Amino acid sequence: MALSVSALVLFAILCIIFIRNKQLKIPHAIVAALFGFMLHETTMATSINSLLANLAHSISSITGG
């Protein structure tokens, strides 16, 4: 688990750097995908999924969909 968390933190830092520098290219997108894959393995995945579902529901109710 310690290795997974440290890799998750590393991928998060790399994603933030690439996005802030506006240089998200193909290799950087692969790092972002790996970050998402690693994040899916954590206990935060359920909370993030719930948040996104509620956000999508809110947006669809505003737009009348």
Backbone as JSON Lines, residues from 0, in Angstrom:
{"i":0,"aa":"M","n":[0.82,-1.2,0.0],"ca":[0.0,0.0,0.0],"c":[0.86,1.25,0.0]}
{"i":1,"aa":"A","n":[1.99,1.24,0.72],"ca":[2.85,2.42,0.76],"c":[3.38,2.75,-0.62]}
{"i":2,"aa":"L","n":[3.69,1.73,-1.42],"ca":[4.16,1.97,-2.77],"c":[3.06,2.57,-3.63]}
{"i":3,"aa":"S","n":[1.84,2.11,-3.47],"ca":[0.72,2.63,-4.24],"c":[0.45,4.09,-3.91]}
{"i":4,"aa":"V","n":[0.5,4.43,-2.63],"ca":[0.24,5.81,-2.23],"c":[1.34,6.72,-2.74]}
{"i":5,"aa":"S","n":[2.6,6.3,-2.65],"ca":[3.68,7.16,-3.12],"c":[3.62,7.33,-4.64]}
{"i":6,"aa":"A","n":[3.25,6.28,-5.37],"ca":[3.09,6.41,-6.82],"c":[1.92,7.33,-7.14]}
{"i":7,"aa":"L","n":[0.86,7.24,-6.36],"ca":[-0.3,8.1,-6.56],"c":[0.08,9.56,-6.36]}
{"i":8,"aa":"V","n":[0.84,9.84,-5.32],"ca":[1.28,11.21,-5.06],"c":[2.2,11.69,-6.18]}
{"i":9,"aa":"L","n":[3.09,10.84,-6.65],"ca":[3.99,11.2,-7.74],"c":[3.2,11.55,-9.0]}
{"i":10,"aa":"F","n":[2.24,10.7,-9.38],"ca":[1.44,10.96,-10.56],"c":[0.6,12.23,-10.39]}
{"i":11,"aa":"A","n":[0.1,12.49,-9.2],"ca":[-0.67,13.71,-8.96],"c":[0.2,14.95,-9.16]}
{"i":12,"aa":"I","n":[1.39,14.92,-8.62],"ca":[2.3,16.06,-8.76],"c":[2.66,16.28,-10.23]}
{"i":13,"aa":"L","n":[2.95,15.21,-10.96],"ca":[3.28,15.34,-12.37],"c":[2.1,15.89,-13.17]}
{"i":14,"aa":"C","n":[0.9,15.42,-12.89],"ca":[-0.28,15.93,-13.59],"c":[-0.48,17.42,-13.33]}
{"i":15,"aa":"I","n":[-0.33,17.84,-12.1],"ca":[-0.49,19.25,-11.75],"c":[0.55,20.1,-12.47]}
{"i":16,"aa":"I","n":[1.79,19.64,-12.51],"ca":[2.85,20.39,-13.19],"c":[2.54,20.51,-14.69]}
{"i":17,"aa":"F","n":[2.14,19.42,-15.32],"ca":[1.87,19.45,-16.75],"c":[0.68,20.34,-17.08]}
{"i":18,"aa":"I","n":[-0.35,20.3,-16.27],"ca":[-1.53,21.11,-16.52],"c":[-1.23,22.58,-16.3]}
{"i":19,"aa":"R","n":[-0.49,22.91,-15.25],"ca":[-0.17,24.31,-14.97],"c":[0.73,24.91,-16.04]}
{"i":20,"aa":"N","n":[1.62,24.11,-16.62],"ca":[2.51,24.6,-17.67],"c":[1.86,24.56,-19.05]}
{"i":21,"aa":"K","n":[0.64,24.08,-19.12],"ca":[-0.11,23.95,-20.39],"c":[0.68,23.14,-21.41]}
{"i":22,"aa":"Q","n":[1.27,22.06,-20.96],"ca":[2.06,21.2,-21.82],"c":[1.59,19.75,-21.75]}
{"i":23,"aa":"L","n":[0.31,19.53,-21.67],"ca":[-0.2,18.17,-21.55],"c":[-0.21,17.53,-22.94]}
{"i":24,"aa":"K","n":[0.85,16.78,-23.23],"ca":[0.99,16.1,-24.51],"c":[0.71,14.6,-24.3]}
{"i":25,"aa":"I","n":[0.93,13.8,-25.32],"ca":[0.62,12.37,-25.27],"c":[1.3,11.66,-24.1]}
{"i":26,"aa":"P","n":[2.61,11.81,-23.91],"ca":[3.22,11.13,-22.76],"c":[2.66,11.62,-21.42]}
{"i":27,"aa":"H","n":[2.34,12.9,-21.38],"ca":[1.77,13.45,-20.16],"c":[0.36,12.93,-19.93]}
{"i":28,"aa":"A","n":[-0.38,12.74,-21.01],"ca":[-1.72,12.17,-20.89],"c":[-1.64,10.73,-20.38]}
{"i":29,"aa":"I","n":[-0.59,10.02,-20.75],"ca":[-0.4,8.66,-20.23],"c":[-0.18,8.7,-18.72]}
{"i":30,"aa":"V","n":[0.6,9.69,-18.27],"ca":[0.81,9.84,-16.82],"c":[-0.51,10.17,-16.14]}
{"i":31,"aa":"A","n":[-1.33,11.02,-16.77],"ca":[-2.63,11.36,-16.2],"c":[-3.54,10.13,-16.14]}
{"i":32,"aa":"A","n":[-3.48,9.3,-17.17],"ca":[-4.27,8.07,-17.16],"c":[-3.79,7.12,-16.06]}
{"i":33,"aa":"L","n":[-2.49,7.02,-15.88],"ca":[-1.96,6.19,-14.8],"c":[-2.39,6.73,-13.44]}
{"i":34,"aa":"F","n":[-2.42,8.06,-13.31],"ca":[-2.9,8.66,-12.07],"c":[-4.36,8.28,-11.82]}
{"i":35,"aa":"G","n":[-5.18,8.36,-12.84],"ca":[-6.58,7.96,-12.7],"c":[-6.72,6.49,-12.34]}
{"i":36,"aa":"F","n":[-5.9,5.67,-12.96],"ca":[-5.93,4.23,-12.66],"c":[-5.54,3.97,-11.21]}
{"i":37,"aa":"M","n":[-4.49,4.66,-10.75],"ca":[-4.05,4.48,-9.36],"c":[-5.09,5.03,-8.39]}
{"i":38,"aa":"L","n":[-5.72,6.14,-8.75],"ca":[-6.73,6.76,-7.89],"c":[-7.95,5.85,-7.76]}
{"i":39,"aa":"H","n":[-8.25,5.11,-8.8],"ca":[-9.38,4.19,-8.77],"c":[-9.2,3.1,-7.72]}
{"i":40,"aa":"E","n":[-7.97,2.78,-7.4],"ca":[-7.67,1.72,-6.43],"c":[-7.78,2.19,-4.98]}
{"i":41,"aa":"T","n":[-7.95,3.48,-4.74],"ca":[-7.99,4.0,-3.37],"c":[-9.4,4.01,-2.83]}
{"i":42,"aa":"T","n":[-9.52,4.32,-1.54],"ca":[-10.84,4.41,-0.92],"c":[-11.56,5.68,-1.33]}
{"i":43,"aa":"M","n":[-10.84,6.63,-1.91],"ca":[-11.47,7.88,-2.36],"c":[-12.3,7.68,-3.63]}
{"i":44,"aa":"A","n":[-12.15,6.56,-4.31],"ca":[-12.83,6.34,-5.58],"c":[-14.35,6.41,-5.43]}
{"i":45,"aa":"T","n":[-14.89,5.86,-4.35],"ca":[-16.34,5.88,-4.14],"c":[-16.83,7.3,-3.93]}
{"i":46,"aa":"S","n":[-16.11,8.09,-3.17],"ca":[-16.49,9.48,-2.92],"c":[-16.42,10.31,-4.2]}
{"i":47,"aa":"I","n":[-15.38,10.1,-4.99],"ca":[-15.23,10.84,-6.24],"c":[-16.34,10.47,-7.21]}
{"i":48,"aa":"N","n":[-16.65,9.19,-7.3],"ca":[-17.72,8.73,-8.18],"c":[-19.06,9.33,-7.76]}
{"i":49,"aa":"S","n":[-19.32,9.36,-6.48],"ca":[-20.56,9.94,-5.96],"c":[-20.62,11.44,-6.26]}
{"i":50,"aa":"L","n":[-19.53,12.14,-6.07],"ca":[-19.47,13.57,-6.35],"c":[-19.75,13.86,-7.82]}
{"i":51,"aa":"L","n":[-19.13,13.09,-8.71],"ca":[-19.33,13.3,-10.14],"c":[-20.77,12.97,-10.56]}
{"i":52,"aa":"A","n":[-21.35,11.94,-9.97],"ca":[-22.73,11.59,-10.29],"c":[-23.68,12.69,-9.83]}
{"i":53,"aa":"N","n":[-23.45,13.22,-8.64],"ca":[-24.29,14.32,-8.15],"c":[-24.12,15.57,-9.0]}
{"i":54,"aa":"L","n":[-22.91,15.85,-9.43],"ca":[-22.65,17.0,-10.28],"c":[-23.36,16.84,-11.63]}
{"i":55,"aa":"A","n":[-23.28,15.66,-12.21],"ca":[-23.95,15.4,-13.49],"c":[-25.46,15.53,-13.34]}
{"i":56,"aa":"H","n":[-25.99,15.06,-12.22],"ca":[-27.43,15.16,-11.98],"c":[-27.84,16.63,-11.83]}
{"i":57,"aa":"S","n":[-27.04,17.4,-11.14],"ca":[-27.33,18.83,-10.94],"c":[-27.32,19.57,-12.28]}
{"i":58,"aa":"I","n":[-26.32,19.28,-13.1],"ca":[-26.22,19.95,-14.4],"c":[-27.39,19.56,-15.3]}
{"i":59,"aa":"S","n":[-27.76,18.29,-15.27],"ca":[-28.88,17.87,-16.13],"c":[-30.2,18.46,-15.65]}
{"i":60,"aa":"S","n":[-30.35,18.67,-14.35],"ca":[-31.59,19.26,-13.86],"c":[-31.64,20.77,-14.19]}
{"i":61,"aa":"I","n":[-30.5,21.43,-14.25],"ca":[-30.45,22.85,-14.62],"c":[-30.77,23.02,-16.1]}
{"i":62,"aa":"T","n":[-30.21,22.14,-16.93],"ca":[-30.4,22.27,-18.37],"c":[-31.72,21.67,-18.83]}
{"i":63,"aa":"G","n":[-32.43,21.03,-17.94],"ca":[-33.73,20.46,-18.28],"c":[-33.66,19.13,-18.97]}
{"i":64,"aa":"G","n":[-32.54,18.42,-18.82],"ca":[-32.36,17.14,-19.51],"c":[-32.83,15.99,-18.77]}
